[in-house]
Amino acid sequence: MARKITRKNFYMEIRRNFGRFISILFIVALGVAFFSGIRASEPSMRITGDAYFDESDLMDIKAVSTLGITKEDVSAVGNVKGVGKAEGAYSADFLNIKNKKQYVLHVMSAMEDMNKITVREGRMPEKAGECLVDDQMNYKIGETIKLKSGTDDKVTDTLKTDELKVVGKGNSPYYISLSRGSTTIGTGTISGFVVVPEKTFDLDVYTEMYVQVAGAKDLTAYTKAYKEKVKTVQKRIEAITEERGKIRKSELEDKANEKLAKAQKSWMMAKRNRSRSLRMPKSRLPMERRRFRRQKKRLRVESRRLQQQSRR
């Protein structure tokens, strides 16, 4: 009986406030549909992103060092268990002034096996002095970019040239959002990236290293299984960094000592030559004195002769 009365009241309330009931019904339906769409699209977006990352051979781990990264370091990391590929690369930040506006450009070397660039217009750079620019920037193909360091250092301390000709525009899998990162020069925010051939850089060691984990491509990016697999390999790489750091420090000290020894040797030779040059006049002093006496005697004779001629 009570159930029938409750049901009857329920239907009466709906009839009495039908417009309000329909409004609430549609709001709830819209919320459920929106939530269901988000939940359904998340796996699809992750799978789509993972397919793009795999197609572009995006790295799994990035390594940097304050002492630089040598080819031996890359080889050592490549031999770590679980590492599929390891590749060194160069990068540096520079300034460019265009239409009285300052841009901060992240100049990076093109890689062979990882972080492959998608060319939207033009072509990839092939020689020093050519570059591919970020597709979201307003540079045009054929335009020349004049670089400035933004510090007291010269651009040519890092690159072989301070002018780059734009030959292409494209995107990098390394940048999947609108943000291009931060920097220590200019405005502090990177405006876009610039890709150049590796030979454009004039450095002895790499500035960074990228690593791909073996078997990571078989897993969907950013899932728990993927993160655990990458973290395991990352710990193995970190285990050899202390040893590689000591080796690199020893190499730098040996180079510094070698330069110091050469400088000391050059200084000693210069000092020896200088002392020889100072001793040489002393050994020639008697000879110079005799020559001076002969010239003095000749002057006296010539003076007497002129006096006699004047008397006549």
C-alpha positions as CSV (number, residue, x, y, z in Angstrom):
1,M,0.0,0.0,0.0
2,A,2.7,2.4,1.0
3,R,4.7,1.6,-2.1
4,K,1.7,2.4,-4.4
5,I,1.2,5.8,-2.6
6,T,4.9,6.6,-3.0
7,R,4.8,5.7,-6.7
8,K,1.7,7.8,-7.2
9,N,3.3,10.8,-5.6
10,F,6.4,10.4,-7.7
11,Y,4.3,10.5,-11.0
12,M,2.3,13.4,-9.7
13,E,5.4,15.4,-9.0
14,I,6.7,14.7,-12.5
15,R,3.4,15.9,-14.0
16,R,3.4,18.9,-11.8
17,N,7.0,19.9,-12.6
18,F,7.5,18.3,-16.0
19,G,9.8,21.0,-17.4
20,R,12.1,20.8,-14.4
21,F,12.2,17.0,-14.6
22,I,13.2,17.2,-18.3
23,S,15.9,19.7,-17.6
24,I,17.4,17.6,-14.8
25,L,17.1,14.5,-17.0
26,F,19.0,16.1,-19.9
27,I,21.7,17.6,-17.5
28,V,22.4,14.2,-16.0
29,A,22.4,12.5,-19.5
30,L,24.8,15.1,-20.8
31,G,27.1,14.6,-17.8
32,V,27.1,10.8,-18.2
33,A,27.7,11.1,-22.0
34,F,30.6,13.5,-21.5
35,F,32.2,11.4,-18.8
36,S,31.7,8.2,-20.9
37,G,33.3,10.0,-23.9
38,I,36.4,11.0,-21.9
39,R,36.8,7.5,-20.5
40,A,36.4,6.0,-23.9
41,S,38.7,8.5,-25.7
42,E,41.6,8.2,-23.2
43,P,42.8,4.8,-24.4
44,S,42.3,5.8,-28.0
45,M,44.4,8.9,-27.5
46,R,47.1,6.9,-25.7
47,I,47.3,4.3,-28.5
48,T,47.4,7.1,-31.2
49,G,50.2,8.8,-29.3
50,D,52.1,5.6,-28.8
51,A,51.9,4.8,-32.5
52,Y,53.3,8.3,-33.4
53,F,56.1,7.9,-30.8
54,D,57.0,4.4,-32.2
55,E,56.9,5.7,-35.8
56,S,59.2,8.6,-34.9
57,D,61.5,6.4,-32.8
58,L,61.1,8.7,-29.8
59,M,63.7,8.1,-27.0
60,D,62.7,6.6,-23.7
61,I,65.5,8.1,-21.5
62,K,67.5,11.4,-21.8
63,A,70.9,11.7,-20.1
64,V,73.0,14.8,-19.6
65,S,76.3,15.6,-17.9
66,T,78.0,18.8,-16.8
67,L,81.3,17.4,-18.1
68,G,80.0,16.5,-21.5
69,I,79.3,13.0,-22.9
70,T,82.0,11.2,-24.9
71,K,81.6,8.4,-27.5
72,E,83.0,6.0,-24.9
73,D,80.1,7.0,-22.6
74,V,77.6,6.3,-25.3
75,S,79.2,2.9,-26.0
76,A,79.2,2.1,-22.3
77,V,75.5,2.9,-21.9
78,G,74.7,1.0,-25.1
79,N,76.2,-2.1,-23.4
80,V,74.0,-1.9,-20.4
81,K,71.5,-4.7,-20.1
82,G,68.1,-3.7,-21.4
83,V,69.3,-0.8,-23.6
84,G,68.2,-1.1,-27.2
85,K,70.0,1.9,-28.7
86,A,72.1,4.8,-27.3
87,E,72.9,7.9,-29.4
88,G,74.8,11.1,-28.6
89,A,73.5,14.5,-29.7
90,Y,74.3,18.2,-29.5
91,S,72.1,21.2,-28.6
92,A,72.5,24.8,-27.5
93,D,70.2,27.9,-27.0
94,F,70.7,31.1,-29.0
95,L,68.9,34.4,-29.6
96,N,67.6,35.8,-32.9
97,I,66.1,39.2,-33.4
98,K,63.3,39.4,-36.0
99,N,61.1,42.4,-36.7
100,K,62.5,44.0,-33.5
101,K,61.3,41.0,-31.5
102,Q,63.6,38.6,-29.6
103,Y,63.3,34.9,-30.1
104,V,65.1,32.1,-28.1
105,L,65.9,29.2,-30.4
106,H,66.9,25.7,-29.2
107,V,69.4,24.5,-31.9
108,M,69.8,20.8,-31.9
109,S,71.5,18.2,-34.1
110,A,69.5,15.9,-36.4
111,M,69.7,12.3,-35.1
112,E,70.1,9.1,-37.2
113,D,68.1,6.6,-35.3
114,M,65.9,8.5,-32.8
115,N,63.6,11.5,-32.5
116,K,63.0,11.6,-36.2
117,I,61.7,14.9,-37.6
118,T,58.5,15.1,-39.5
119,V,59.0,17.5,-42.5
120,R,56.0,19.6,-43.3
121,E,57.5,21.8,-45.9
122,G,60.8,21.9,-47.7
123,R,63.5,19.4,-46.8
124,M,65.9,18.3,-44.0
125,P,69.2,20.3,-43.8
126,E,72.2,18.5,-45.4
127,K,75.2,20.8,-44.8
128,A,76.5,23.2,-42.2
129,G,74.7,26.6,-42.6
130,E,71.3,25.0,-43.3
131,C,68.5,24.3,-40.9
132,L,64.9,23.1,-40.4
133,V,62.7,25.3,-38.2
134,D,59.8,24.6,-35.9
135,D,56.6,24.5,-37.8
136,Q,54.9,26.8,-35.3
137,M,57.3,29.7,-35.9
138,N,57.0,32.4,-38.5
139,Y,60.2,31.7,-40.4
140,K,60.0,31.2,-44.2
141,I,62.0,28.9,-46.4
142,G,65.0,30.7,-47.8
143,E,65.2,33.1,-44.9
144,T,68.5,33.5,-43.1
145,I,68.6,33.4,-39.3
146,K,71.4,35.4,-37.6
147,L,72.2,33.9,-34.2
148,K,73.5,35.6,-31.1
149,S,74.8,33.8,-28.0
150,G,73.0,35.9,-25.3
151,T,76.2,35.6,-23.2
152,D,79.8,36.8,-23.4
153,D,80.7,33.7,-25.4
154,K,80.7,33.7,-29.2
155,V,78.3,31.7,-31.3
156,T,81.3,30.3,-33.2
157,D,82.6,28.7,-29.9
158,T,79.7,26.2,-30.3
159,L,78.7,26.3,-34.0
160,K,80.8,26.6,-37.1
161,T,78.7,29.4,-38.3
162,D,76.4,32.1,-36.8
163,E,74.1,32.2,-39.8
164,L,71.6,29.5,-40.8
165,K,69.5,29.3,-43.9
166,V,66.0,27.9,-43.5
167,V,65.5,25.0,-45.9
168,G,62.5,23.3,-44.3
169,K,59.8,23.4,-41.6
170,G,58.6,20.5,-39.5
171,N,57.7,18.9,-36.1
172,S,59.7,16.9,-33.6
173,P,58.2,14.0,-31.4
174,Y,60.3,15.5,-28.6
175,Y,57.8,18.4,-28.4
176,I,54.3,17.1,-28.1
177,S,52.9,20.2,-26.4
178,L,52.9,23.9,-27.3
179,S,55.5,24.6,-24.7
180,R,59.1,24.4,-25.9
181,G,60.8,24.5,-22.5
182,S,62.8,27.1,-20.5
183,T,66.3,28.5,-20.8
184,T,68.8,30.7,-19.1
185,I,69.1,33.4,-21.8
186,G,66.8,36.0,-23.3
187,T,63.2,35.9,-22.0
188,G,63.8,32.5,-20.2
189,T,61.3,30.7,-22.5
190,I,62.2,28.9,-25.7
191,S,60.3,30.1,-28.7
192,G,61.0,27.1,-30.9
193,F,63.5,24.5,-32.1
194,V,65.9,24.6,-35.0
195,V,67.4,21.3,-36.4
196,V,70.9,21.4,-38.0
197,P,73.2,18.6,-39.3
198,E,75.5,17.2,-36.6
199,K,78.6,18.6,-38.4
200,T,77.3,22.2,-37.7
201,F,78.4,21.9,-34.1
202,D,82.0,22.6,-33.3
203,L,82.3,20.7,-30.0
204,D,84.6,17.9,-28.8
205,V,81.9,16.0,-26.8
206,Y,78.1,15.5,-26.9
207,T,75.9,17.7,-24.8
208,E,73.3,14.9,-24.2
209,M,72.5,11.3,-24.9
210,Y,69.2,9.6,-25.8
211,V,68.4,6.0,-25.0
212,Q,65.8,3.6,-26.2
213,V,64.8,0.6,-24.0
214,A,64.7,-2.8,-25.6
215,G,61.1,-4.0,-25.8
216,A,59.6,-0.7,-24.8
217,K,58.0,-0.3,-28.2
218,D,55.9,-3.4,-27.6
219,L,54.3,-1.6,-24.6
220,T,51.9,1.4,-24.7
221,A,53.6,4.6,-23.7
222,Y,53.1,5.9,-20.2
223,T,51.3,2.8,-18.9
224,K,52.4,1.2,-15.7
225,A,54.2,-1.6,-17.4
226,Y,56.0,0.8,-19.7
227,K,57.1,3.0,-16.8
228,E,58.4,0.0,-14.8
229,K,60.4,-1.3,-17.7
230,V,62.0,2.1,-18.4
231,K,62.7,2.7,-14.7
232,T,64.5,-0.7,-14.4
233,V,66.9,0.2,-17.2
234,Q,67.3,3.8,-15.9
235,K,68.6,2.4,-12.6
236,R,71.1,0.2,-14.4
237,I,72.4,3.3,-16.3
238,E,72.6,5.3,-13.1
239,A,74.7,2.6,-11.6
240,I,77.6,3.2,-14.1
241,T,77.4,7.0,-14.1
242,E,79.7,7.4,-11.1
243,E,82.4,5.3,-12.8
244,R,82.0,7.1,-16.1
245,G,82.1,10.4,-14.3
246,K,85.5,9.5,-12.7
247,I,86.9,8.5,-16.1
248,R,85.7,11.7,-17.7
249,K,87.2,13.8,-14.9
250,S,90.5,12.0,-15.3
251,E,90.5,12.6,-19.0
252,L,89.9,16.3,-18.5
253,E,92.7,16.5,-15.9
254,D,95.1,14.7,-18.2
255,K,94.3,17.2,-21.0
256,A,94.7,20.1,-18.6
257,N,98.1,18.7,-17.4
258,E,99.2,18.2,-20.9
259,K,98.4,21.8,-21.9
260,L,100.1,23.0,-18.7
261,A,103.2,21.0,-19.5
262,K,103.3,22.4,-23.1
263,A,102.9,25.9,-21.7
264,Q,105.7,25.4,-19.2
265,K,107.9,24.0,-21.9
266,S,107.2,27.0,-24.2
267,W,107.9,29.4,-21.3
268,M,111.2,27.7,-20.5
269,M,112.3,27.9,-24.2
270,A,111.3,31.5,-24.4
271,K,113.2,32.2,-21.2
272,R,116.3,30.4,-22.5
273,N,116.1,32.3,-25.8
274,R,115.7,35.6,-24.0
275,S,118.7,34.9,-21.8
276,R,120.8,34.0,-24.9
277,S,119.8,37.3,-26.6
278,L,120.9,39.1,-23.4
279,R,124.3,37.3,-23.4
280,M,125.1,37.9,-27.0
281,P,126.0,41.6,-26.8
282,K,128.5,40.9,-24.0
283,S,130.4,38.4,-26.2
284,R,130.4,40.9,-29.1
285,L,131.4,43.9,-26.9
286,P,135.1,43.8,-27.7
287,M,134.4,43.5,-31.4
288,E,132.0,46.5,-31.3
289,R,134.6,48.5,-29.3
290,R,137.3,47.9,-31.9
291,R,134.9,48.8,-34.7
292,F,133.9,52.0,-32.9
293,R,137.6,52.9,-32.5
294,R,138.3,52.4,-36.2
295,Q,135.3,54.6,-37.1
296,K,136.5,57.3,-34.6
297,K,139.9,57.2,-36.1
298,R,138.6,57.6,-39.6
299,L,136.5,60.6,-38.5
300,R,139.6,62.3,-37.1
301,V,141.5,61.7,-40.3
302,E,138.7,63.0,-42.4
303,S,138.3,66.1,-40.1
304,R,142.0,66.9,-40.5
305,R,141.9,66.6,-44.2
306,L,138.9,68.9,-44.4
307,Q,140.7,71.5,-42.2
308,Q,143.8,71.4,-44.4
309,Q,141.7,71.9,-47.5
310,S,139.9,74.9,-46.0
311,R,143.3,76.6,-45.1
312,R,144.4,76.3,-48.7
